[in-house]
């Protein structure tokens, strides 16, 4: 047996105390029951205090290895007439004679191994020296090479060479001090045969708390661990086992034991790593695990609070400073004050990540020396978040915490202070937040903007001379060094501060007077007094101050920029009659229906006058019939252009009534901003120099290959006449509609317009109206889409429409959740548009529409539905074409919103779930989980604080009903493997308790191809 295959979790059973009464199991039945119980708790071995017939076979039936106690302390002459030793077949009591002792134990262990024992817990006599024990282990292994030999000395200093594990018979904390011995440690939850831990407490709650800690520490501190039977139930007396180790319970920590074993099984380093005790006696325990190779490579820190009653507060320095090599813990371990709090008896295991030191290139050549003397002594690096080094703003929503980190350090022993500076761009006064170090020269601070609009932030640092002085004088005085000269230096610093403070410096002057004639100890105390330090900070001239430039921009936007549900309609189709043009009044009548579905944004395609020249007929034909209404994207006619309304929709007053009515229903209007003109647009006559005319006097019509738009011509942003008149005119169009109460704009094909224009125009509009939100409809190359977001677009259409497999969607969501994309790009998941009838929906019917709705509504804080989707309208104009048959772009439609097979109820429920759960109000916080099926996407959406967690399973197959065992998100929720969860079914209602790591699930596409649960830890229910 190799070390890797040795048992790691051992359940110890005192066979002498098994039941002999009629009320409990006895003999083989008792061992059978104990083995079953141990296996259920996750142990992989059982250790008996004495051999029993067929014990090895019994253990094996339950997947357990069999170990035996070998009490080698027994002494006295061998007496053949004495009764046999009941623990070992055919033997009598041992002799103190070393050679006889050696021969007897060689024989006993060999015979027991032949009977199926795989290891022994050897209780060593104090008189056995290293040579004798080495002979024993060598001879036993010669006969049975795979045996596990555990040394149990009463004196931890006794040599144990040749043994696989050492388990000193001393209290746990003392045993940990022996971990640098030749053999790895076997840790006890409680020493078999020793005092019962439960007997130390009269309060059962404290006893249970202590037992849980003992289990966790033993499981996480040894190469293997052992727990006596009955410990999990608070057994006070060994005769309690007479009724079975699972009866007469004071409490039950079986779940904690099971979790501890599961944790061990999930961490290979515990089976191979080298533990090291880092903490001092009586301090909170800090134990470092170090795995050196293979899957066990890495480090983990075990922290434990020894107090059963009081929390322990550890600073970052206390924790990270204990590490023998630099390291960092996961973000969020420490609070804003840089401290970690352990609850009474709490045990934590934290992964430790290597942290490489920061190294800077040095100037070369003597000609740079003079310049170097003027260079800043302080380095400020790696400020995050930042988009392209500050070229573009980071995006956040109002009220959202902005956490800034930066690497800040200085030369030598200089003490530095670091501050985060931030302000709204229209203010000159900086707001200052002290930054706190989180380790390895990384400093961190946070702020919460309360206003929407542009902000700026940066990091400032300076040498803290007084802190350096305090450090020096305190250390020297503590070391017994004369500090007369240091007192004079400190007094000079204080005198300089008094001069800078003026009248406010009088308390410092009083402090100097107190120092006259004071002892060194009194003077040092005065220098370090909090009130002295506060005044010195106030008067600090901040020498060698460095403020990082350029300033980093930050756009704070209103909540709707990141969370809203859009519904798109053609106003002209709201009359209910395909032969009557709809009006804004008809739209007002439709508002309750949109509101009741849970949408908060009502979006219109262009509502401007439509040109007559080259007007499109039904289904995009080039031969319109009389009365055909044309495409609303052919903007401009005799009635006006982009700042006019189509006369059949109504007047500007009618539009204002619609805006007001929408607001009363909790809806906001969004307009389409399409920079394109029909050949009848007034601009062609008023501003012909805004267009690029061909030699024959015509203008090339618009194209977006393979699509052609014969009824549209485009402006040219770079003709001499257009610079800057066209740019200003387009800005003013947007501002006109902002004045009319519109603050949401969906922009058509922005990737076909100049990026500098968008950066300028959006900046101009949002400088005047920060509440305005722009949605980019740019289905183009990823880098172009991202650049549009960087230059100012709040939201963007995405590739969601064409991500139809689990792998595709998972990869895309992971990309959107990672920096730097997550700092500037907000995806808007439209399930369909008037231009895009996704092929996935053509033949997938109701199941396909439910799939896409569930994905869009739960993956992003922004999702959109174009009218008809809720009715499962998906007939293409031609097979394989992503255009709708009888598209509303070219004709008026009348809709039956109650027609059979609709999914209105499901959409309404999805919107309700979104409003209730902050985790679904952003695309961030996404974690993909193992669904157990290639066609099922399983993911967790959780808030940064973890207080809201939504588990979603969606079948990507609209035809088949997949069955699988899905992974449960205990790890992602910070829970032990298999920890119990409470799952609230958000679609059907009701709650369930989920135990274990996986759960069976079947998704029927013809019922509902998705499921949504709100999950939380069962102990938080």
Secondary structure, 3 states (H helix, E strand, C coil): CCHHHCCCEEEEECHHHCCCCCCCCCHHHHHHHHHHHHHHCCCCEEEECCCCCCHHHHHHHCCCEEEEEEECCCCCCCCCCCCCCCCCCCCCCCCCCHHHHHHHHHHHHHHHHHCCCCEEEEECCCCCCHHHHHHHHHHHHHHCCCCEEEEECCCCCCCCCCCCEECCCCCHHHHHCCCCCCCEEEEECCCCCCCCHHHHCCCHHHHHHHHHHHHHHHHHHCCEEEEECCHHHCCCCHHHHHHCCCCCCCCCCHHHHHHHHHHHHHCCHHHHCEEEECCCCCCCEEEEEEECCHHHCEEEEEEECCCCCCCEEEEHHHHHCCCCCCEECCCCCCCCCCEEEECCCCEEEEEEEECCCCCCCCCCCHHHHHHHHCCCCEEEEEEECCEHHHCECEEEECCCEEEEEEEEEECCCCCEEEEEEEEECCCCCCEEEECEEEECCEEEEEEECCCCEEEEEEEEEEECHHHHHHHHHHHHHHCCCCCHHHHHHHHHHHHHHHHHHHHHHHHHHHHHHHHCCCCHHHHHHHHCCHHHHHHHHHCCCCCCCEECCCCEEEEEECHHHCCEEEEEECHHHCCCCCCCCCCHHHHHHHHHHHHHCCCCEEEECCCCCECCCCCCCHHHCCCCCCCCCCCCCCECECCECCCCCCCCCCCHHHHHHHHHHHHHCCCEEEEEECCCECCCCCHHHHCHHHCCECCCCCECEEEECCEEEEEEECCCCCCCCCCCHHHHHHHHHHHHHHHCCCCEEEEECHHHCCHHHHHHHHHHHHHHCCCCEEEEECCCCHHHHHHHHHHCCCEEECHHHHCCCHHHHHHHHHHHHCCCHHHCCCEEEECCCCCCCCHHHHCCHHHHHHHHHHHHHHHCCEEEEECCHHHCCCCECCCCCCCECCCCCCCCCCCCCCCCCCCHHHHHHHHHHHHHCHHHCCCCCEEEECCCCCCEEEEEEECCCCCCEEEEEEECCCCCCEEEEEECCCCCCCCCCCCCEEEEECCCCCEEEECCCEEEEEEECCCECEEEEEEEEHHHC
